[in-house]
Each structure stands twice: as C-alpha cells, then as structure tokens.
Amino acid sequence: MTNEEERLLEENYFLKDGFLFPPEVEYRIDFDSLRAIYSFVREWKPKSVLEIGTSHGGSTLTILGALLKNKRPFKFVASELLDDL
C-alpha cells in the first residue's frame, strides 16, 4: 500500500467517522499508526481479531472502535503477556 492509498483510507474512515482517542488511556503507539490501524479495520472489516500484548489498551480501544463502527458481527480476543499490567 502506498502512502497516498493510506492517506485516502484515513480520510474515508478515520476523519469522516470523527473517531476520538479517549484521553484517559495511555497510548504506547504513535497516533499516526493508530489512525492507520483504525482505517485498515474499517476498510477490511475483519470477522475476527487477535491482539497479543494489549499494554494499557490504547490500540485495543482503537481496534474495537473501528469494529463497532463496521456494524458487523466480530470476535475479538486479546491477551496480555505481562503479569503486572
């Protein structure tokens, strides 16, 4: 995927949807990557997602936000590898 194609996806989904990152969450991924993740999930409309290493939940909320916006049934499984989170 080219940068231009990614930019168009973000315009068609992330910006049009008006998705807002909840401020009370600690994000361990940069916001450019999170915008791309949201847009990819909206475009490809996966039926299932496996997230390994959820950390503080920033990417989890982004993925779930996109899945819910798709308004299709989905299965989401998340696993944290660290015991102290």
GUNU-365530 format. One record per residue (C-alpha): residue in one letter; residue number from 0; y, z, x. Coordinates in steps of 0.05 Angstrom, whole numbers, padded with zeros to 5 digits. Layout:
N
> code, pos, v, w, u
> A, NUM, Y, Z, X
...
END
This chain:
85
> code, pos, v, w, u
> M, 0, 00000, 00000, 00000
> T, 1, 00068, -00018, 00027
> N, 2, 00128, 00028, 00028
> E, 3, 00160, -00016, -00025
> E, 4, 00100, -00011, -00070
> E, 5, 00100, 00065, -00063
> R, 6, 00175, 00067, -00078
> L, 7, 00163, 00027, -00142
> L, 8, 00108, 00074, -00164
> E, 9, 00154, 00134, -00153
> E, 10, 00208, 00100, -00194
> N, 11, 00159, 00083, -00250
> Y, 12, 00128, 00152, -00255
> F, 13, 00159, 00209, -00216
> L, 14, 00232, 00192, -00231
> K, 15, 00221, 00167, -00302
> D, 16, 00179, 00227, -00320
> G, 17, 00231, 00274, -00293
> F, 18, 00179, 00318, -00261
> L, 19, 00210, 00381, -00231
> F, 20, 00177, 00423, -00177
> P, 21, 00174, 00495, -00202
> P, 22, 00220, 00535, -00155
> E, 23, 00177, 00598, -00155
> V, 24, 00120, 00563, -00118
> E, 25, 00113, 00558, -00042
> Y, 26, 00102, 00485, -00023
> R, 27, 00064, 00471, 00041
> I, 28, 00070, 00396, 00034
> D, 29, 00136, 00358, 00040
> F, 30, 00168, 00335, -00024
> D, 31, 00162, 00261, -00006
> S, 32, 00086, 00269, -00002
> L, 33, 00085, 00308, -00067
> R, 34, 00124, 00253, -00103
> A, 35, 00074, 00203, -00077
> I, 36, 00014, 00245, -00099
> Y, 37, 00044, 00253, -00169
> S, 38, 00057, 00178, -00174
> F, 39, -00013, 00160, -00149
> V, 40, -00046, 00206, -00201
> R, 41, -00003, 00176, -00256
> E, 42, -00019, 00105, -00235
> W, 43, -00094, 00112, -00222
> K, 44, -00108, 00161, -00279
> P, 45, -00169, 00194, -00248
> K, 46, -00221, 00226, -00294
> S, 47, -00237, 00280, -00242
> V, 48, -00201, 00311, -00183
> L, 49, -00228, 00356, -00128
> E, 50, -00176, 00395, -00088
> I, 51, -00200, 00434, -00027
> G, 52, -00151, 00483, 00003
> T, 53, -00101, 00498, -00051
> S, 54, -00059, 00545, -00008
> H, 55, -00002, 00571, -00052
> G, 56, -00012, 00519, -00108
> G, 57, 00045, 00470, -00097
> S, 58, 00002, 00408, -00094
> T, 59, -00043, 00437, -00148
> L, 60, 00015, 00441, -00197
> T, 61, 00038, 00371, -00178
> I, 62, -00031, 00341, -00190
> L, 63, -00041, 00379, -00255
> G, 64, 00028, 00359, -00279
> A, 65, 00011, 00286, -00269
> L, 66, -00058, 00293, -00300
> L, 67, -00029, 00326, -00362
> K, 68, 00025, 00272, -00368
> N, 69, -00030, 00219, -00368
> K, 70, -00055, 00249, -00434
> R, 71, -00127, 00232, -00418
> P, 72, -00187, 00278, -00411
> F, 73, -00198, 00302, -00339
> K, 74, -00237, 00351, -00298
> F, 75, -00200, 00389, -00243
> V, 76, -00238, 00431, -00192
> A, 77, -00202, 00469, -00138
> S, 78, -00229, 00512, -00081
> E, 79, -00192, 00555, -00031
> L, 80, -00223, 00562, 00037
> L, 81, -00184, 00623, 00060
> D, 82, -00200, 00692, 00031
> D, 83, -00130, 00720, 00040
> L, 84, -00094, 00673, -00008
END
